[in-house]
Amino acid sequence: MTCRRRARCRELEERLAQLEHDAEATSASPLLAKLQSAQEPRAKSTREPKIRLGRGFGLLRSRVLLGAITLVALAFALDYAVGRYQQYRLAQQRLAALKLEHIAYQGLYVELVNVAHADDQKSYRVTMKMTNVDPSQPIYVMQGPVRVFEQSGLAWKEVPSRAPSGEGTRVVKLTGPYTYETEFEPNLKDWTEPMPGYMHIRFESVSLVSERSDPEDDIVERTDRYYVYLKPYDADDEAIRKRMKLQGTPPLYLPMPPH
């Protein structure tokens, strides 16, 4: 009986130990779950800084890229603005040049007034006149000496000429008509006679025209040429009348349309 009781007691003790072990395992599983759930946020928190750091670098890169695009756009805009301004200035310069050219050729009228004998009885005196068509807008004209050419054969040869006052180049503020004279001596022996008994003479003047008294590049050069048939001092009027079938005294000169 005693042995049986002892065996029974040991069996009960083993069952009790097994039940306690199972209870501990059952009670330990929730604790383990809690521990695991507590560790997961830590893992997540350790990963979050990496994600945030990557986002920071991306934001920095986007800002640099945006700044570079902005600078390129500003550079193109500045280049476009400079190009437009240069085009505007060129257009203004062309417009001013066209306006000045119009004034020089349409607003300034030059004409040959008269040709007469000079006092020395061998030279001639030509009188010319410049007129500003619009006197309300002054024109500044730098007038050079009038050059005189006489035809010989098919060529034009320059003959001596001078201003009676001794002036050379002069600047004239033109608000109305201005008259000037030049004396010349057609001294060629072999002059051409395109019209019976008359010499063929060319007058040529070069003027610089501006709207200002102290111009820089706002200047237009104008050249005027006038042609006349001029009777020599020793001309035979009777022979000229017969050859040209004229009545009365042949005129001293016959003007031709300006070229």
C-alpha positions in Angstrom: 0.0 0.0 0.0 2.7 2.3 0.8 4.4 1.8 -2.6 1.3 2.5 -4.4 0.6 5.7 -2.6 4.1 6.9 -3.3 3.7 6.1 -7.0 0.4 7.9 -7.0 1.9 11.0 -5.3 4.7 11.1 -7.8 2.3 10.9 -10.7 0.2 13.7 -9.2 3.3 15.8 -8.8 4.4 15.3 -12.4 0.9 16.3 -13.6 1.0 19.4 -11.4 4.4 20.4 -12.8 3.2 19.9 -16.3 0.1 22.0 -15.7 2.3 24.8 -14.2 4.6 24.7 -17.2 1.7 25.0 -19.5 0.3 27.9 -17.5 3.6 29.7 -17.6 3.8 29.2 -21.4 0.3 30.5 -21.8 0.9 33.5 -19.7 4.2 34.2 -21.4 2.8 34.4 -25.0 0.9 37.7 -24.4 4.0 39.2 -22.8 6.0 38.2 -25.8 3.4 39.7 -28.1 3.6 42.9 -26.1 7.3 42.9 -26.2 7.2 42.4 -30.0 4.7 45.1 -30.5 6.8 47.5 -28.4 9.9 46.7 -30.5 8.1 47.4 -33.9 7.7 51.2 -33.3 11.3 51.4 -32.4 12.2 49.7 -35.7 9.9 52.0 -37.5 11.4 55.0 -35.7 14.9 53.9 -36.7 13.8 53.8 -40.3 11.9 57.1 -40.4 15.0 59.3 -40.1 16.5 57.6 -43.2 13.3 58.3 -45.1 13.2 61.9 -43.9 16.9 62.4 -44.8 16.2 61.2 -48.4 13.3 63.5 -48.7 15.5 66.4 -47.6 18.0 65.7 -50.3 15.3 65.5 -52.9 13.8 68.8 -51.8 17.3 70.4 -51.9 17.9 69.0 -55.4 14.5 70.3 -56.6 15.3 73.8 -55.2 18.7 73.9 -57.0 17.1 72.7 -60.2 14.3 75.3 -59.9 16.9 78.0 -59.3 19.0 76.9 -62.3 15.9 76.9 -64.5 15.0 80.4 -63.2 18.5 81.7 -63.9 18.4 80.3 -67.5 15.0 81.8 -68.0 16.2 85.2 -66.8 19.3 85.0 -69.0 17.1 84.3 -72.1 14.7 87.1 -71.1 17.6 89.5 -70.7 19.1 88.5 -74.0 15.7 88.9 -75.7 15.2 92.4 -74.1 18.7 93.5 -75.2 18.1 92.2 -78.7 14.8 94.1 -78.9 16.4 97.3 -77.6 19.1 97.0 -80.2 16.6 96.5 -82.9 14.7 99.5 -81.7 17.8 101.7 -81.7 18.7 100.5 -85.2 15.2 101.3 -86.4 15.4 104.7 -84.8 18.8 105.4 -86.5 17.5 104.3 -89.9 14.4 106.5 -89.4 16.6 109.5 -88.5 18.9 108.8 -91.4 15.9 108.6 -93.8 14.5 111.8 -92.4 17.8 113.6 -92.7 18.2 112.3 -96.3 14.8 113.6 -97.1 15.6 117.0 -95.7 18.9 117.1 -97.6 17.4 116.3 -100.9 13.8 117.4 -100.7 14.0 120.1 -98.1 17.0 121.8 -99.6 16.7 123.3 -103.1 19.8 124.3 -105.0 19.7 126.2 -108.3 21.9 128.0 -110.7 20.8 131.7 -110.8 23.0 133.4 -113.4 26.3 133.3 -115.3 27.9 136.6 -116.2 31.2 138.1 -117.3 33.7 138.9 -114.5 35.5 142.2 -114.1 38.8 140.9 -115.6 37.1 140.4 -119.0 38.4 136.8 -119.3 36.7 135.0 -116.4 33.0 134.3 -115.7 31.0 134.6 -112.5 28.3 132.0 -111.7 25.7 132.7 -109.0 24.0 129.9 -107.2 21.3 129.8 -104.5 20.4 127.4 -101.7 16.9 127.6 -100.2 15.5 125.9 -97.2 12.0 124.8 -98.1 10.9 124.8 -94.5 12.3 127.9 -92.8 10.9 126.9 -89.4 13.4 124.1 -89.2 17.0 125.3 -89.7 19.4 123.3 -91.8 23.2 123.5 -91.3 25.1 123.2 -94.6 28.8 122.9 -94.9 29.4 124.3 -98.4 32.6 123.4 -100.2 34.0 125.4 -103.2 32.2 125.0 -106.4 34.4 123.2 -108.9 34.1 124.0 -112.6 34.9 121.6 -115.5 35.1 122.2 -119.3 34.5 119.5 -121.8 37.4 118.6 -124.1 36.7 115.7 -126.5 34.8 113.1 -124.4 36.6 114.1 -121.1 35.8 116.7 -118.5 38.8 118.8 -117.4 38.8 121.0 -114.4 39.5 124.7 -114.9 40.6 127.3 -112.3 37.8 128.5 -110.0 37.6 130.6 -106.8 35.2 132.4 -104.5 35.3 136.2 -105.0 35.4 136.8 -101.3 38.3 134.4 -100.9 36.3 132.0 -98.7 36.8 128.3 -99.0 34.6 125.9 -97.1 31.9 127.6 -95.0 29.1 126.5 -92.7 25.7 128.1 -93.3 22.7 128.1 -91.0 20.0 128.0 -93.6 16.6 129.3 -92.6 15.7 130.8 -96.0 17.5 131.5 -99.3 21.3 131.9 -99.4 23.2 133.1 -102.5 26.9 132.5 -103.2 29.2 133.1 -106.2 32.2 131.5 -107.9 34.5 132.9 -110.5 36.1 130.6 -113.1 38.2 130.8 -116.2 37.5 128.3 -119.0 41.0 128.4 -120.5 41.1 125.2 -122.6 42.2 125.6 -126.3 40.7 122.4 -127.5 37.2 122.7 -126.0 34.3 120.7 -127.4 31.5 122.4 -129.3 28.4 120.3 -128.7 26.3 123.4 -129.6 27.6 125.6 -132.4 29.8 128.4 -131.0 29.3 127.4 -127.3 31.6 125.7 -124.7 30.1 122.9 -122.6 30.6 123.7 -118.8 29.8 121.7 -115.7 29.5 123.1 -112.2 29.8 120.7 -109.3 29.3 121.4 -105.6 29.5 119.0 -102.6 27.6 119.9 -99.4 27.3 118.3 -96.0 23.9 118.7 -94.6 22.8 118.2 -90.9 20.0 119.4 -88.6 22.6 120.3 -85.9 25.5 122.8 -85.8 27.7 120.2 -84.1 26.8 116.9 -85.8 28.5 113.6 -85.2 27.4 110.9 -87.6 24.1 112.6 -88.5 25.3 114.0 -91.8 24.2 113.6 -95.3 26.5 114.3 -98.3 24.8 115.9 -101.2 26.4 116.5 -104.7 24.9 118.9 -107.2 25.9 119.2 -110.8 24.7 121.8 -113.3 25.5 122.1 -117.0 25.4 125.1 -119.3 26.4 126.0 -122.8 28.7 129.1 -122.5 29.6 131.6 -125.2 33.3 132.4 -125.3 34.6 136.0 -125.0 35.7 136.0 -128.7 32.5 134.4 -130.1 31.2 135.5 -133.4 27.5 136.3 -132.7 26.7 136.6 -136.4 28.1 133.2 -137.2 26.2 131.7 -134.2 23.0 133.2 -135.4 23.4 131.8 -138.9 24.4 128.3 -137.6 21.6 128.1 -135.1 19.1 130.2 -137.1 18.6 132.7 -134.2 17.3 136.2 -134.3 18.9 138.9 -132.1 22.0 138.5 -130.0 22.8 135.0 -128.9 22.6 134.6 -125.1 25.7 134.4 -123.0 24.7 130.9 -121.7 22.0 128.3 -122.2 21.2 126.3 -119.1 20.5 122.6 -119.2 18.4 120.6 -116.8 20.4 119.5 -113.7 21.8 116.0 -113.7 
